[in-house]
Amino acid sequence: MYYTNFKKGEKQMKVPLKIWVVALLLAFFAAGCGCGGDEAPSGLVSIEVTPVNPSIALGTHQQFTATGIFSDNARQDITNSVTWSSAVESVATISNETGSNGLAASRSVGSSTVTATLGSISGSTTLTVTTAVLVSIVVTPENSSVGQGAHQQFTATGTFSDNTTQDITKSAHWSSSDTTIATIGNTAGSKGLAVTVAAGSTTITATSGGISGSTLLTVSGAKLVSITVTPATTFAGFNTTVQYTAVGTFSDNTSEDITNVVTWSSSDPSIATISNEPGSKGLATTDHRLGSTTITATLGDVSGSALLIDP
């Protein structure tokens, strides 16, 4: 098939139709189709990297967070969307791997600028690696008790020779003295997360170098039968946080706060996201869109939910 293209007074010229189709497609992609995965989202004006100017001991890790600030002053966690970089990789490297985005690993004493970039927007801070050495580890929560089939997130806090403290949960090696009672994770995204297997007690230990700390985990025979999430219904405007709580009811009629044990999810993350990170479990943050989303807490095959409305 041919397409005739000529102007008055000019000799007629026939051009194959497929050439016109190819030309149109090339022009479209040259103009940009808006499908670039590395482009900054509309309205993003700056990126804030936290913690600001942290100092860590050699051999430890530091988790960084990237917060996007938009033209309407809304804020959003974009840690998993940015590209992370370290200016001096001989001092510290930083991960872009799923499950460990923004996790810096110290390599030598010194300082390095850590940067988060999305499209043409970036933010940075300075990471300093010191010669301080680890002297003790505290594992929390102390002497916890959970129902059979439940999970428990443990945190390891290291105290160093310069009297500073640091969360070393992601760099410590975790162990359970009795894996028939509970196992504990050592992979990215599950460090310090204990999964119960049977009723009984086991010692949970975090070790870094030659230093260790431990606590007791008791698993009861009672099984989880229901989860209640509060607040049940809440209204929250742009850039608002809501702390949710999950209370589990067990087969022996006891109840327990399991906020830090459950897995949290939002049915529509474009309206609100919710954290599963240690220290902020169950903390929902509203986004740019109006609407409603269901906030759900899940443990094993049991779940409970609540409604969050962004009016």
Backbone torsions as a table, in degrees:
resi	resn	phi	psi	omega
1	MET	NA	142.4	-178.2
2	TYR	-125.7	150.3	177.2
3	TYR	-113.5	125.9	-177.8
4	THR	-88.5	126.7	-179.6
5	ASN	-133.6	114.5	178.5
6	PHE	-156.4	156.9	173.4
7	LYS	-105.6	158.4	-179.6
8	LYS	-57.3	132.5	178.4
9	GLY	88.2	-8.4	179.7
10	GLU	-101.0	157.1	178.2
11	LYS	-69.4	135.2	-179.0
12	GLN	-64.2	138.5	179.2
13	MET	-131.5	132.8	178.7
14	LYS	-104.5	129.7	-179.2
15	VAL	-119.4	132.2	178.9
16	PRO	-56.2	136.1	-178.3
17	LEU	-58.1	-36.1	-176.9
18	LYS	-65.0	-28.6	177.7
19	ILE	-67.9	-38.7	176.9
20	TRP	-64.4	-40.4	179.9
21	VAL	-63.6	-45.4	179.4
22	VAL	-62.1	-42.2	180.0
23	ALA	-61.9	-41.4	179.3
24	LEU	-65.0	-40.6	179.3
25	LEU	-65.3	-41.6	178.2
26	LEU	-62.6	-40.0	179.0
27	ALA	-65.3	-38.0	-179.9
28	PHE	-63.1	-47.7	-178.3
29	PHE	-72.0	-29.9	176.4
30	ALA	-65.5	-34.9	179.3
31	ALA	-75.9	-17.6	179.6
32	GLY	98.0	126.1	-178.4
33	CYS	-96.8	-2.0	178.5
34	GLY	75.7	18.9	-176.3
35	CYS	-110.8	15.3	-179.6
36	GLY	-69.6	124.8	-176.1
37	GLY	-73.9	-16.0	-176.5
38	ASP	-99.4	6.3	-179.1
39	GLU	-76.9	145.9	177.3
40	ALA	-72.2	143.1	178.1
41	PRO	-64.6	152.5	-178.1
42	SER	-57.9	131.7	176.6
43	GLY	91.8	-7.4	178.5
44	LEU	-70.3	124.3	-178.0
45	VAL	-113.1	-24.3	179.0
46	SER	-160.8	164.4	177.9
47	ILE	-126.7	129.5	178.4
48	GLU	-105.6	125.1	179.5
49	VAL	-105.0	126.3	-179.8
50	THR	-131.4	154.1	-0.3
51	PRO	-69.3	157.1	-177.7
52	VAL	-83.9	124.8	175.6
53	ASN	48.7	54.1	-179.6
54	PRO	-74.7	159.6	177.3
55	SER	-126.3	126.8	-179.2
56	ILE	-130.1	160.8	179.4
57	ALA	-81.6	151.5	177.7
58	LEU	-59.7	132.9	-179.8
59	GLY	97.0	-4.7	-179.7
60	THR	-108.4	177.5	-177.6
61	HIS	-118.8	161.7	174.8
62	GLN	-138.4	124.3	176.8
63	GLN	-88.4	123.2	176.5
64	PHE	-103.1	152.3	177.5
65	THR	-123.8	137.5	176.1
66	ALA	-109.0	124.1	178.8
67	THR	-114.0	122.6	177.5
68	GLY	-83.9	133.6	177.5
69	ILE	-112.2	125.9	-172.6
70	PHE	-104.1	168.8	-175.5
71	SER	-63.1	-20.9	177.5
72	ASP	-95.9	15.2	179.2
73	ASN	71.6	7.4	175.3
74	ALA	-72.7	153.6	-179.1
75	ARG	-125.2	144.1	-178.4
76	GLN	-146.7	138.2	176.5
77	ASP	-73.5	116.5	-179.6
78	ILE	-120.9	26.1	-178.2
79	THR	-52.4	-39.9	-175.9
80	ASN	-87.6	-2.0	-178.0
81	SER	-103.8	-26.7	-176.6
82	VAL	-79.0	167.5	170.2
83	THR	-102.6	124.3	-177.3
84	TRP	-95.1	145.2	176.0
85	SER	-147.7	153.1	176.3
86	SER	-119.8	128.2	-176.1
87	ALA	-66.6	-34.5	-178.7
88	VAL	-124.4	91.6	-175.0
89	GLU	-71.1	-14.1	175.5
90	SER	-73.9	-20.4	176.5
91	VAL	-91.6	-45.1	179.9
92	ALA	-157.6	141.1	172.6
93	THR	-107.8	162.5	-179.5
94	ILE	-140.7	140.3	-170.7
95	SER	-87.4	144.0	169.4
96	ASN	-118.0	15.7	-179.1
97	GLU	-83.0	142.6	178.2
98	THR	-57.6	129.8	-179.6
99	GLY	96.8	-16.4	178.9
100	SER	-138.8	22.6	178.7
101	ASN	-54.2	129.3	177.0
102	GLY	82.7	7.5	179.9
103	LEU	-91.3	113.2	-178.8
104	ALA	-92.6	140.4	177.0
105	ALA	-117.0	124.8	-179.7
106	SER	-72.7	145.3	-178.3
107	ARG	-123.8	-33.8	178.5
108	SER	-158.8	167.0	-179.3
109	VAL	-71.0	136.5	179.9
110	GLY	149.1	-162.9	-179.3
111	SER	-131.3	149.1	177.6
112	SER	-146.1	143.4	176.0
113	THR	-84.6	125.1	178.9
114	VAL	-102.3	127.0	-174.3
115	THR	-125.6	139.8	173.9
116	ALA	-114.3	127.2	-175.1
117	THR	-128.4	137.5	174.9
118	LEU	-141.2	111.5	-174.2
119	GLY	63.9	-127.0	-179.8
120	SER	-96.3	3.8	-177.1
121	ILE	-103.1	137.2	178.1
122	SER	-145.9	160.3	175.9
123	GLY	-144.3	153.9	-175.9
124	SER	-149.4	166.5	174.1
125	THR	-152.6	173.4	-177.2
126	THR	-109.9	129.2	175.6
127	LEU	-104.4	126.9	178.4
128	THR	-111.4	130.5	178.0
129	VAL	-107.0	123.4	-174.8
130	THR	-107.7	175.2	-179.9
131	THR	-91.1	4.2	-179.5
132	ALA	-58.2	146.1	-179.9
133	VAL	-115.4	150.9	-179.3
134	LEU	-73.1	133.7	179.8
135	VAL	-117.4	-23.2	178.9
136	SER	-160.6	159.7	178.5
137	ILE	-132.6	133.4	173.9
138	VAL	-113.7	128.3	179.2
139	VAL	-104.4	127.4	178.7
140	THR	-129.3	155.2	-0.9
141	PRO	-71.2	151.1	-177.8
142	GLU	-83.8	134.9	173.7
143	ASN	47.3	54.2	-177.8
144	SER	-83.3	158.9	178.7
145	SER	-133.6	128.3	179.6
146	VAL	-134.0	162.8	179.4
147	GLY	-77.5	160.3	179.7
148	GLN	-63.1	134.4	-178.7
149	GLY	90.5	-3.4	-178.9
150	ALA	-88.3	171.8	175.4
151	HIS	-117.5	156.1	175.6
152	GLN	-141.0	121.5	177.0
153	GLN	-87.8	122.6	177.0
154	PHE	-103.3	151.8	178.7
155	THR	-123.5	136.5	176.6
156	ALA	-109.2	123.6	178.5
157	THR	-113.8	121.2	-179.2
158	GLY	-97.0	140.1	172.5
159	THR	-108.1	132.8	-173.1
160	PHE	-110.2	169.8	-174.9
161	SER	-64.9	-17.9	176.8
162	ASP	-95.4	15.5	177.8
163	ASN	70.2	12.5	174.2
164	THR	-87.9	158.8	175.5
165	THR	-121.7	154.0	-178.1
166	GLN	-152.1	142.4	174.0
167	ASP	-73.2	113.8	-178.8
168	ILE	-114.2	24.2	-178.9
169	THR	-53.9	-42.0	-174.0
170	LYS	-84.0	-11.3	179.2
171	SER	-107.5	-16.6	179.6
172	ALA	-75.7	158.6	172.6
173	HIS	-97.6	129.7	-175.8
174	TRP	-105.0	148.2	177.2
175	SER	-149.4	155.1	175.6
176	SER	-120.1	132.0	-176.8
177	SER	-69.3	-22.4	179.6
178	ASP	-139.4	96.6	-177.0
179	THR	-74.0	-6.0	173.8
180	THR	-80.3	-15.9	176.4
181	ILE	-95.2	-46.6	178.8
182	ALA	-158.8	143.0	173.2
183	THR	-105.7	165.4	-179.7
184	ILE	-142.7	139.9	-171.9
185	GLY	-77.8	147.3	175.2
186	ASN	-130.8	12.3	179.9
187	THR	-104.4	161.5	-179.7
188	ALA	-55.8	130.6	-179.6
189	GLY	90.8	-12.5	-179.8
190	SER	-132.5	12.3	179.6
191	LYS	-58.6	125.5	177.7
192	GLY	78.5	5.5	-179.7
193	LEU	-92.4	113.2	-179.6
194	ALA	-90.9	137.1	176.6
195	VAL	-115.9	119.4	-176.4
196	THR	-77.5	147.9	-177.1
197	VAL	-119.5	-46.4	-177.6
198	ALA	-149.4	166.9	179.3
199	ALA	-67.6	142.7	-179.8
200	GLY	144.2	-165.9	-179.1
201	SER	-130.4	147.3	178.0
202	THR	-145.9	151.0	178.7
203	THR	-94.3	125.3	178.9
204	ILE	-98.9	125.9	-175.1
205	THR	-126.2	137.2	173.0
206	ALA	-113.4	131.1	-176.1
207	THR	-129.7	137.4	174.5
208	SER	-140.5	119.3	-173.9
209	GLY	63.2	-129.2	178.0
210	GLY	-99.6	9.4	-177.0
211	ILE	-105.4	139.2	178.4
212	SER	-143.1	160.5	175.4
213	GLY	-144.1	153.1	-175.7
214	SER	-149.0	166.0	176.4
215	THR	-152.5	169.2	-176.8
216	LEU	-102.0	133.4	173.5
217	LEU	-113.1	123.6	178.3
218	THR	-109.3	129.2	178.8
219	VAL	-109.1	118.0	-179.5
220	SER	-83.4	164.2	179.9
221	GLY	-78.7	-12.9	-178.5
222	ALA	-68.6	146.0	179.7
223	LYS	-111.6	147.6	179.5
224	LEU	-71.4	131.0	-179.5
225	VAL	-115.6	-25.6	179.1
226	SER	-157.2	159.3	177.5
227	ILE	-129.9	130.6	176.1
228	THR	-110.7	125.5	-180.0
229	VAL	-105.7	129.1	177.4
230	THR	-128.2	149.7	-2.6
231	PRO	-67.6	147.0	-175.1
232	ALA	-67.7	-42.5	176.7
233	THR	-140.2	130.7	-179.5
234	THR	-143.0	150.1	176.9
235	PHE	-108.1	131.7	-178.4
236	ALA	-143.8	128.4	179.9
237	GLY	-81.5	-172.3	-179.5
238	PHE	-55.8	142.8	173.6
239	ASN	54.3	46.3	179.7
240	THR	-120.3	143.7	176.6
241	THR	-109.8	145.7	177.9
242	VAL	-132.3	124.4	178.2
243	GLN	-90.9	119.2	178.4
244	TYR	-98.0	151.1	178.9
245	THR	-125.2	137.8	176.7
246	ALA	-115.4	125.1	177.8
247	VAL	-116.0	123.0	-179.8
248	GLY	-95.7	138.4	173.6
249	THR	-107.0	131.2	-174.1
250	PHE	-107.3	170.8	-175.1
251	SER	-66.5	-16.9	177.0
252	ASP	-95.3	16.0	177.9
253	ASN	70.5	11.0	174.5
254	THR	-87.8	159.3	177.5
255	SER	-128.9	154.8	-175.0
256	GLU	-151.7	142.0	174.3
257	ASP	-72.4	115.1	-177.6
258	ILE	-118.9	26.5	-179.5
259	THR	-53.1	-41.5	-176.2
260	ASN	-88.0	2.4	-177.0
261	VAL	-106.7	-34.9	-176.7
262	VAL	-72.8	167.1	170.1
263	THR	-102.1	125.9	-176.9
264	TRP	-96.9	147.4	176.7
265	SER	-149.8	155.8	176.6
266	SER	-119.6	131.0	-177.6
267	SER	-67.8	-23.1	178.6
268	ASP	-139.8	90.3	-178.2
269	PRO	-63.6	-15.6	177.7
270	SER	-74.2	-17.1	176.2
271	ILE	-96.5	-42.8	176.9
272	ALA	-157.6	139.7	173.3
273	THR	-105.2	161.9	178.8
274	ILE	-140.4	139.2	-170.6
275	SER	-85.1	143.5	170.0
276	ASN	-118.1	12.6	-179.5
277	GLU	-80.7	141.6	176.3
278	PRO	-55.8	133.7	-179.3
279	GLY	96.0	-18.1	179.0
280	SER	-139.0	22.2	-179.5
281	LYS	-57.1	131.5	177.3
282	GLY	82.8	6.8	-179.6
283	LEU	-90.8	113.1	-179.8
284	ALA	-94.9	143.2	177.9
285	THR	-128.0	124.4	-179.7
286	THR	-75.1	152.4	-176.7
287	ASP	-109.1	-147.7	-172.1
288	HIS	-90.0	-17.3	-172.7
289	ARG	-95.7	146.7	173.2
290	LEU	-83.8	150.9	178.1
291	GLY	142.3	-161.2	-179.2
292	SER	-132.7	153.5	178.1
293	THR	-142.4	148.7	178.8
294	THR	-95.1	124.0	177.6
295	ILE	-95.3	124.1	-174.3
296	THR	-124.3	138.5	174.0
297	ALA	-112.6	126.7	-175.1
298	THR	-128.0	137.5	175.0
299	LEU	-142.1	113.1	-174.5
300	GLY	63.9	-126.3	179.0
301	ASP	-103.5	15.5	179.7
302	VAL	-111.0	137.3	179.1
303	SER	-145.5	161.3	175.6
304	GLY	-144.6	156.2	-175.1
305	SER	-143.8	166.4	178.5
306	ALA	-145.4	163.1	-177.8
307	LEU	-108.7	129.0	174.7
308	LEU	-112.9	126.5	-177.8
309	ILE	-117.2	126.6	174.6
310	ASP	-102.6	98.3	-170.0
311	PRO	-74.8	NA	NA
